[in-house]
Amino acid sequence: MAQLTMIQAITDALRLELERDPSVLVFGEDVGVNGGVFRATEGLQKQFGEERVFDTPLAESAIAGLAVGLAVQGFRPVAEIQFFGFVFECFDAIASQAARMRYRSGGRYQAPIVFRSPFGGGVKTPELHADSLEGLFLQTPGVKVVIPSNPYDAKGLLISAIRDNDPVIFLEHMKLYRSFRQEVPEEAYTIPIGKASVVREGTDVTVIAYGAMVHTALKAAEEVEKARGAKVEVIDLRTINPLDEETIIRSVEKTGRAVVVQEAQKQAGVAAEVIARINEKALLSLEAPVVRVTAPDTVYPFAAIEDAWLPDPARVVEGINKVLDF
Amino acid sequence: MSMATKERPEFDTVQILAPDGTVVNPDLMPDLSDDQLRELMRRMVFTRIWDQRAISLNRQGRLGFYAPVAGQEASMIGSEFALNKDDFILPSYRDIPQMVWHGLPLYQAFLYSRGHIHGGQIPEDVHVLMPQIIIAAQCTQTVGVAMAFKLRGEKRVAICYFGDGATSQGDFYEGMNFAGVYRVPAIFFCQNNRYAISVPLHKQTATPTLAQKAVAAGIRGVRVDGMDVLAVYRVTKEAAERARNGEGATLIEALTYRYGPHTMAGDDPTRYRTNEEFSEWEQKDPLIRFRRFLEAKGLWSEEDENRVIEEAKQAVADAIKKADEWMPKQKVTDLIDAMYETLPPHLEEQKAEFAAREGR
């Protein structure tokens, strides 16, 4: 097995699916000759030709609309939105068009599209590049939203996303692209969409996170265990729409305490939804109110204060202590 | 000094029949058999009657959302008639006639109007997408459909229909631009009926024609008399042939007029249009014009007209009856089932809740 970064694992998944299924097409801004601004599509145009891997004009709405038209005709487009802050430009094509295709046509047409996009803070991008807008798609019935936290998951989840017959938004945290390597099998494998993973077993408190925050949560868990011996369980959601309620509830019933961590702003986000599910299904198991560790409810800041704005291990530790000491 | 833009001669309006039915451009006369000419007339008369019946059914509360089409028959029917059966139509909410003449059963159009899911279950051999509500979204989707044809080496064309208002949206331009760059077999068919609900064309754009917007995208632009069914047929046929031959996309601007309101949902055109203007356009009526042309050739008579009127009335009555009787009726659990290929657990749970209510 090779040691791959997340970006290499993503390229690997794209290559394998392009090889396996001639209906898979990869396109977006700069994805062809340049191999993508992060090199996620490096070498793919050379290998598969300009008909299957191609550059588009710089227009997100048309990129997404093009994907819808191709999907209706039986292709499986993998469209790249260069940065997720640009997703508003194609919100109509995703939420009003792709997400509604199956229903509007009573199952006659489907939209097996993957919208891939880099996102996430801590890498000092310009404005409107890093924003965590995934919550908007948690409120969009008809799409799935996948956010891997490591190379192994990224490959297996992306292959699942490409084979899925519904539109999947696949969000790649920029900070994770090259931050570490992991053993990734060479062959194609899938990880089911909608299944969370328990990345650290524990008995005293459950920390629920996704994307880069999984690593922040793991650091905080180590610190808490070192400081006070509490056993922290950490869940990586991997998919935020649909949520793996079963894994969340099972863990909270075991630990009786929960902290939900997200990079996005606090109000009406993924964490709020997770807490609502816990309240509906496991309220009586709780020993303390569930705490949210999130960014504040402001617009995404300029780079200079990004580090202070984003949740860090210290804030997660605070959150864990709060529920342990309630 | 004024810098008034003069209309560009290359976007002069293509016309074959004058409003009195005489041929003004014999060189452009399309190669259609007598039967085909009669069929064009049959479809326009049928559509006019169906439109009248639909408006009446809507007023009786027996139909749902409906956007009247009278006045636009030549644009709608002439263009669809120029397509092959396996060409693909991406319509907007007013373009139900093209869908039906392309093969969608009329009762399904009525079910769509009522918001029943079966209305959108297009039969396998009918190559249309459901009508678009977002006014230019189909322009970008058309490029995807057309690119699929090109990738598969199929000699098929994708055509989208939209109104003059849609040309103000980014997706209109983005779609044409993509079509130009990828040189896909697409037709952008704009029915310029002068009003986007109530806003007149001169408040929609400062350009003298919409056809010239094709120049910015590097595709061909054509302007046609949209009340002249032969001219519409001619320019669409040509655009389709060019597309099939790999010569790329065309924007067609058809100058037409809707006699009725924007939709039956409370729009009152007397608030924004004058009677004089209405009468002026009525003089250009596509049915009168084509009927005069056919009558002069001995191809159409009052009996023909009456036969089609009766045929249309009967077809509408049959279709509405079929829609009324269509089972199963819509349920919330059907809606839940249609969200994903397989239901995620949270929807399983919500489906169970609604199933229990529906079972009561």
Interface residues (C-beta under 8 A of the other chain):
Chain A: L25 E51 T56 P57 A59 S61 A62 A64 G65 L66 A67 V68 G69 L70 A71 V72 Q73 G74 F75 P77 D92 A93 S96 Q97 R102 Y103 R104 S105 G106 G107 R108 Y109 Q110 P141 G142 K144 D164 N165 D166 G194 P242 L243 E245 E246
Chain B: F88 L90 I117 H118 G119 G120 Q121 I122 L129 M130 I133 I134 A137 C139 T140 Q141 T142 V143 G144 V145 A146 M147 A148 F149 L151 A158 G170 D171 E174 G175 N177 F178 V181 L335 A338 M339 Y340 E341 P344 P345 H346 L347
